[in-house]
Amino acid sequence: MAAVIAILIGLPILTALVYDITRLFGSDEPRRPPLARLRGRSAALEAAELRLVGLRRHHRLDAGAYQQA
């Protein structure tokens, strides 16, 4: 019985741990759009460009992907 209780408690903790690790290493993309989108399309385009430039400068985006975006 103690093993069943330990599994029922440990399984959600292990699931949360795996989820957090995959979110940490999975993507640099935020889930929510930047707040600049509330100010209008031109501000959103500027924010997206700044984000792409930051990714390019930190070598997280290659030249081909930068040109496609």
N, C-alpha and C positions, 0 to 999 in steps of 0.2 A: 504494500500500500504506500509506503514511503517513497518507493521508486516512481510510482505513478504521480504522486504529488510533486516530486522533484522534476519530472518531465513536464508536467503542466505549468510549472513556474518557469523552468529553464527555457522552454521552447519559445515563448514570446520574447524573452530577453535575447536569445540567440538570433531570432528573426530580426529584431530591431538592430542588433549589431551588424548583421550582414547588410541590411538595408542602408545603414549609415555609411558603411565602408564603400558600398557600390556608388552611393551618391557622392562621396568624397572624391573618388577616382573616376567616376563615370563621365562627367560633363562639366564644362566651365560655363555652360549656358544657364542663366537664371530661369526659374520657372515662371516668374511674373515679368511682365513687360516693364521696361524702365519708366520711371515717373515722367520722363520727358514726353512720353506719348500723350500725356494729359495737356501739354502745352501746344500741341499741334504737330502736323506732319513734318514740317521742316526741322523742328526741334528733335523729333524722333529720329529722323535721318541723320542729323548731326550726332546724336547720342550713339547710334548704331555705328557710325563711322569711327567715332572715338573708341568704342569698344573693340572694333576690328583692328584699329591701329595699335591699341594696347596689346592685343593678342599677338599681332605680328611682331611687335618690338620684343616681346618675351619669348619668341620662337615657339609659340603654341599654334601658329598658323603659317603654312608655307605660302609662297608667292602665288601659286596657282589657285589655291583656295581663296586667297585674298582678292584676286582679280575676279573670281566667280561671284563672290559676295558683293 
